[in-house]
Amino acid sequence: MKYNVVTSAVIEQIQTIVGNDYVLFDEENLDKYAHDETEDLKFFPEVVVKPRTPEEISQIFKLCNKENIPLTPRGAGTGLSGGALPVNKGVLLSMERFDAILEIDERNLQAVIEPGVITEVFQNAVEEKGLFYPPDPASKGSCFIGGNLAENSGGPKAVKYGVTKDYVLNLEVVLPTGEIIWTGANVLKNSTGYNLTQLMIGSEGTLGIITKAVFRLIPYPKHNLLMLVPFYSAEEACAAVSAIFRAGVTPSGMEFMERDALIWGAEHLGDESLHIPENIQAHLLIEVDGNNQEVLFNDCETIYKVLEDFNCDEVLFAEDSVQKDKLWKIRRVVGEAVKSKSIYKEEDTVVPRAELPILLKGVKEIGAEYGFKSVCYGHAGDGNLHINIIKGDMSDDDWNNKLSGGIREIFELCIQLKGTISGEHGIGFVQKEYMDIPFNSTEIRLQKDIKGLFDPNHIMNPGKVFM
């Protein structure tokens, strides 16, 4: 689809809407907003706009519709699928000024916040009141709640507590046509009409811009225990995951890390205290939490008994909060560590958790066939395996022209195992060519029809999710 350029007259109208200070079109600022954390991609917008109210966003949408100019919403820029990249230029609309926690309702265990609030800031604010917002993506210290909503983010706690969608009650949304709506009600049960709230979550900024979100909260668990389990075989580590659940334990965190993932994470932090024997190929980081410490110790004993059936080394039991924080920090920086080592591509596969050993084995076999190395880690309790494909010694020709065939085979394996091609990073710009793998033509048409209903002129975040 062909769009019009942003003229000086359009910029002047936008300045009238939001004020001159919040309209940027100099080279330095355009460069800042031209990329996110997706590989090394860069797409320049023609203008960056920082509105502060839903009404301002509504006016900008109406202007873009009138002038046939694409508009791309952006949160903190921590995305990993290119969803916030202005691939068709036009207007980039930054949500960074929507940064208020509007209400924490302790009576109803709810909170109302704006999308530009950093996830960890929100978590800390409710924790001070003894409350808990569990979704915790690796970038929680920098990512925005709005981005979490757009991608339906998960994180380590999702294995026990669920993902972003499980905590959203209601949303204020500005539609691409300029209307401002609420999608639901501030209630725990709602069987009134279609569920527009859940439709918006995970829609990757293609159906509307969320300007307020109402979340449900739960009481904060008082205790947690953490163990690091080394395995001589990565496939055995994956197999142990399902066995632990079958034994009746639901951990609050169940993370898988291949040998290089853990080593690179520790090196990235400058941590030399973690010594990994040469014959150790993978680790599980397992956390249990709750309000009764005796119950948690019993859970750990059950986990120990399960592990006796697997080929693992001595378990490290975190002694205090300092050691717990260190282990979690290593896990959370693995993505950054891999990125600093080499040119890479990260795939966000997910399968039923019992199928993880088959997926991991298949990834390594496909890598051998196509000549790439992979470093795998992820939320094993959810069956969510992050596959970091490392360029290493691959030729530029193989990397640019043949690798996509290997990625397609990995995704096809996921579908064969009753999984899918993204668990939490989204499709965005970089994965849209593979959408024919999980969906047939009818399923894709239905989704495109929904997009057309919300955004009839296709100005909102074009070039994402579908080809």
N, C-alpha and C positions, 0 to 999 in steps of 0.2 A: 504494500500500500504506500502511496506517495503522500508525504506530508509537506506542509508549508514551513518556511523558515521563520525564526523569531525576528521580527523587524524591530527597529528602534521605537516605532509607534506602539507595538505590543509591550515592549519593556516599560515604556512610560505608563501604560495602563496598569501594568502589574505594580509599578512603583506607587501609583495612586491607591492601590488596594492595600498593600502591606507596608509602605514607607520605603524611602530610598535606601535606608541602611540594611534592609533585608532582601535586597535584590543585587545579586553578584554576577558580573559578567567579565571580570578581568581574568587574564590567563592563569594566574596563580591559583585562584579559587576554583576555576573550572577544572584545573588539573587535580585539585584535592578531591573533588567529587566525581572524578572520571573513573574511579576504580573502587573495588571493595576487596575482600580477602579471597576472591576466586582466582586462583592461579596468577597469571600475569596480564590479565585482560584490562584494556583501558578504552573507554568510550567517552568522548567529551560532550557534555550538554552545551546548549547555547546560552542558557541562563540558569542560575540557581536562585530559588525563591525560598524564603523562610517565613511562612505564615505563623500566626499565633492563635487564630480562632477558626472554628468550623465555617463560619460565615465567609472568612477570607478565602478559605480553600474552595468553597462553593463558587465564589466569584471567579476565581482563577480557572476552575473547571469550565465554567460557562464561556469564558473568554477563549480557552483552548478549543472548545467545541466549535465556537463561531469561526475561529481562524484556522481550524484543521491543523492544530499543533499537538504533537505527542507530549504526554506528561508522565514522568517516572517518579514514583514516591521513593523516599529513602529514609532509613532509620540511622543506625550508627555506622553502617558500612562494614559490618562483620560477616556478611553473608558469604556462603561458599558455593552458590550456584549461579551467581551473576544476576540475581533477581532485581537488584537496585541499580543496574548499569543502564544508562540512557543510550541504548543501542541504536535508536533512531533520532538521536540528538534531542532538540526541543527543550522543554522545561523540566528541570529536576527540582522536585518539591521536597525539601528537607523538613523533617518533623522534629528537629532538635529543640525547638522552642516550646513544644508540648511536653513539659518536663515536671508537671506537678502531681504529687499524690494528694488528691482532692479530699478523700475521706477514708478513715479506717474505722469501720463500724464494728465495735467489739461485741455489741449485743447480738448482732446477726451473723457475726463472723464473715464479714464482707469488706471489700475495699473498692474504691472508685479511683482510678488513676488515668493519667494521660499516656499516650504511647511513647513519648520521648524519655520516660523514666528508665534509668538503667536497672536491669533486672536485680542485681545484687543490692542496689540501694533500696528497692522495694522490699526485698527479702529481709534486709536488716531492720527496716522500719516496722514491719509487722512482728518480727522476732522480739523487738523491744517490748511488745505488748503480749508476749507469750504465744504468738500465732505463727503459722507456717504456710509459706507459699512454696511448694516443693519443686516445680520445674526449674532445672539448673543447668542450662547449656554450658559448655566449656568456656565460652566467652562471657559468662554472666557478669563479670566485672566491667564490661564495656558495652555489651549489646543492649538494645532497647527492647522494652516490652512489646512495642509495636512490631518489631521484626520477629519476635517470638510468636506473636499472634499470626503474622503473615505466613510463617513457615511451620506453625504447629510444633514448636520446638519441644524437645524432650530433655535429655541429659541423664546422668547416672541415677537420679532418684525416680525416674519414670518406671523402673522395673517394679516398684512397690506402689508408687503414688499416682502414676499416670502422667500424661503430657499436658501441654498448655490447654488444649480443648476441654480437658476434664475439670478445669477450674473457672471457666468463663460462663457467666450468667447472662450478660447483656452487653451490647455494644452500641455506641453512637458512631454512625458511619456517614461520611459524605460520599454520595454516589457520583460516578463520572459525569452524570448529567446535571449535577449541582444540587439535587435534593439532599436534605439532611434527615436521616431516619434513626430510630432505635430498633434493634433487631429482635428484642425479646422482652423479658421482665426480670426483676431482681429476685427471682424465686428459684428454689431448688428443683421444683417440678413444673413442667410447662408442656402441655399438650394442646397448644392453641395455634393452629395454622402450621405452615411449613417452618422448619428450623433454620431461619436465616442467620442466626448467630453462628451455628456450626458451619454453615456454608461459607461464611466470611473467613473463618479460621483455616489457615492453610491455603488460602486462595492466592498467596504470593503477590499481593498488591495489584491484582488484575481486575477486581470487582468493585473496589471502593477504598476509601481511606478512613481507617479507624481513628477517631479523635477522643474517645473515652471508652474505658473498659471496666466492667463490674466483675470482680473476681470473688469466688468463694474462698475462704481460708479454713484451715484446720488447726487444732492445738499443736504446739511445738513439742516434738518428742524429747523427753528429758535425757535419755542415755543413748549412746551408740558404741559399738565395738567394731574394730577393723582388723582384718588380717590380709596378708599378702602371701599367696600360695604359688610356689614355683613348680613347674612341670617339666619333665624331660621331653615331652611331646606336645606340640601346639594343638594337635587334633584331640589328644586326651584332655587337655584343658577345656576345650570346647565341649567335649562329651560330658565332663563333670558338671557343667552348668545345669543341664536338664535333670541330672540325677539329684542334685541338691533340692530342686523344686519338688521332685517326686517324693523326696523324703519328708516333705511337709514344712519346709522353711521357705519363706519369702523374704529374701534380703532387701535392704533399702538401697543397696548398690551392688552390682555384679559386673565388674569391668574386666575385659580381656585385653592383654597386651602381649604381642610377640616380643621376642628378645630385643630386637633392635629398637622397638618402640619405647621400651622402658629405659634402655641404655641412652638413647638419643634424648629422651625427656630429661633424664638426670643430668646429662652433659649440658643441655640447654640452660639448666638452672645453675650450673657450676657445682653440682652436688656430687662429691666424690665418696660419700659414705656408703653407697649402695654397691655391694660387690656381688656380681652374678657369675656363678661357675660356668665354665665353657659348655657343659652338657645340659644346661637349662635353656629351653626353647621358648617358653611362654610363662606368663603369670596370670592369675586371677586375683583381682582386688575385690574383696568381699566385705560388705558392711551390713550389720543388722542394727536396727534401732527400735526404740519403744520407751515405755514408761516404767517397766519392771525389769531391773537389771538381772534378776535371777532367771527370768524367761530368756533373756538375751544370751546368758551363759549356756543355758540348755540348748538354744539354737546353735551356738558355736560347737557344742559337743556333738550335736547331730551332724553338722557339716564335717567335723573331723572324722566321724565314723564313715561318712560317705566317701571322703577322700582316701580312706584306707584301701578302697577298691581301685584306685588310680595310681599311676606311676608318677608320684610327686615327691619333692624334697621337703626339707623341714619348713614348716609354716612360720612366718614372721607375724607375731601378734603385736599390734601397735600398743605401746605402753602408756602413752599419754597424748594429750591434744596436739603437742608439738610434732610428734611423730606421725600422727594421723594427718595433720595439715601438710606435712612434707610429702607423704605418699599421694595424697589427693592432688597436690600441686604438680607433681611429676606427671600424673595421668592427664591433667588438664592442659599441660603445655605440649603434649605429644604432637598435636597438629602443627603448632608453630615450629617445633624442633625438626619435623620432617621437611617442612617448607624451607627451612634454613639450610638443609643438607643438599638439596638438588631441585632441579625442575621436576614437577610432579603433577599428577592428577589425582584427586580424591573422589572415590565413589562411596556412596552411602547406602549400601545394600542392607536388606533385612529379610530374614526368613523365620519360620517357626523355630524356636530356640533349639529343639532337639535335632534340627537339620544343620546346625552350625558346623559340625565336623565335615560334613559332605561339602558345604559351601567353601570352607577354607581349603580343603584338599583340591577342589575344582579350580579355585583361584590360582593355586600354585602350579597346577598342571597347565592352565591356560597361559600363565606367565612364562612357563618353560617353552611352550609352543611359539609364543610371539616374541620372546626374548626380553621380557621386562622382569624386574624385581619388584616385589610388593612388600610393604610393611603394613601389617594389619593390627587393628585394635578396635575397641568399641564397647558398646553396651550389650554385653553378652547375654544378660538376663532378659533382654528384649529380642534377642536374635539379630541385633543391629550391628553389623560389622562394617567399620570404616576401612576401606581398602585404599591405601596410598600407593599409587603406581609411580615408581621412581624411574626417571629417564636414564640415569647412570650412563652406561656405555652404549645405549641405543643410538643408532644413527638418526640424524634429523629427518631423513626420509621415512624411516620406520616409525618414528615418533609421530610425525605429522600425517602420514598416509595409511599406516597399517594398524596402529594402536586401536583405532576405533573399532576394528573388527574384534579385537580381544575384549574390549569393554562390552561390546554387544553379546559376546559369548558368556561373559560373567552375568550380565543381566538376564539372558535367556535361562541360565542355570537357576537364578533366583526364582524365576517364574515357574520352572519345573518343580522346584521345591515348595511351591505355594507361597512364595514371598513376593517382594516387589522391588523396584529399583531405587527408591529413596525412603528412608525412615524418618528423617528429620531435616535434611538440608534443602529439600525442595528440588524442583525441576529447573525453574528459572530459565536462563539462557543456554547453559552448557549441556543440559541433558534432554532438551526437547526433541532431538533427532531420534531418541530411543523410545518415545512414547507409544510407538506402534507395538512394542513388546508386551507391556502389561495390558493394553487396551485394543479392542477391535474397532473397526470403523464406526460402528453404531455408538459405542461408548465415547469415542472421541467427538463424534458429531453432537451428542447430547451436551457434553461439556462446552463445546464451542458455542452452542445455542444459548447456554446460560450466560456465557461471556457476552454474547451479542445483545441479550436482553438488558444486562446491566450497563453496557457500554456500546450503544448502537453505532457510534462513529469510530470505535476502536482507537480512541486516543490514549487510553490509560495503560501504561506499561506495555506497549506493543512489543512483539518479538519475544515474548516469554511463554513458557510452558508448552505451547503448540507451534508446530512449523507453519 
